[in-house]
Amino acid sequence: MWITAHRTLTRLAELGESAGVTLTLENLNTAFDHPGVPFAQAHDTFALVAAVDRPGLRMNLDL
């Protein structure tokens, strides 16, 4: 799942960059709203965004 997410987000970030858009990825609340969502923990989401390492992808930390 990590490899697929990395490849997909890398491609999306490239597309966003070419359009002048920055995409954000947010970890979702699994306890109430989104059970079973992968990368639900903030540290996992941050690690994925850091691994993609593209200016067109950032993490959205909604507090």
C-alpha positions as CSV (number, residue, x, y, z in Angstrom):
1,M,0.0,0.0,0.0
2,W,2.9,2.4,0.8
3,I,4.5,1.9,-2.6
4,T,1.2,2.5,-4.4
5,A,0.4,5.6,-2.3
6,H,3.9,6.9,-3.0
7,R,3.7,6.4,-6.7
8,T,0.2,7.9,-6.9
9,L,1.0,11.0,-4.8
10,T,4.2,11.6,-6.7
11,R,2.3,11.7,-10.0
12,L,-0.4,13.8,-8.5
13,A,2.1,16.3,-7.1
14,E,3.8,16.5,-10.5
15,L,0.5,17.2,-12.2
16,G,-0.4,19.8,-9.5
17,E,3.0,21.5,-9.9
18,S,2.5,21.8,-13.7
19,A,-0.8,23.5,-13.0
20,G,0.6,25.7,-10.3
21,V,-1.4,23.9,-7.6
22,T,-0.3,22.5,-4.3
23,L,-2.1,19.5,-3.1
24,T,-2.5,18.6,0.6
25,L,-2.9,15.2,2.3
26,E,-4.7,14.9,5.6
27,N,-4.8,12.1,8.0
28,L,-8.5,11.2,8.8
29,N,-10.2,10.4,12.1
30,T,-10.5,6.6,12.3
31,A,-12.2,6.6,15.7
32,F,-15.4,8.3,14.5
33,D,-15.6,9.1,10.8
34,H,-13.3,7.0,8.7
35,P,-12.7,3.5,10.1
36,G,-10.0,1.5,8.3
37,V,-8.5,4.4,6.4
38,P,-4.8,3.8,5.7
39,F,-2.3,6.4,6.9
40,A,-4.6,7.6,9.6
41,Q,-1.9,8.6,12.0
42,A,-0.3,12.0,11.6
43,H,3.2,10.6,11.8
44,D,2.4,8.1,9.0
45,T,0.9,10.8,6.8
46,F,3.9,13.1,7.4
47,A,6.3,10.3,6.6
48,L,4.5,9.6,3.3
49,V,4.5,13.3,2.3
50,A,8.2,13.6,3.3
51,A,9.0,10.5,1.2
52,V,7.3,11.9,-1.9
53,D,9.4,15.1,-1.3
54,R,7.7,17.3,-3.9
55,P,6.8,20.9,-3.6
56,G,3.4,20.2,-5.0
57,L,2.4,18.0,-2.0
58,R,2.1,19.1,1.6
59,M,0.4,17.8,4.7
60,N,-2.8,19.3,6.0
61,L,-2.9,19.1,9.8
62,D,-6.5,20.0,10.7
63,L,-6.6,20.6,14.4
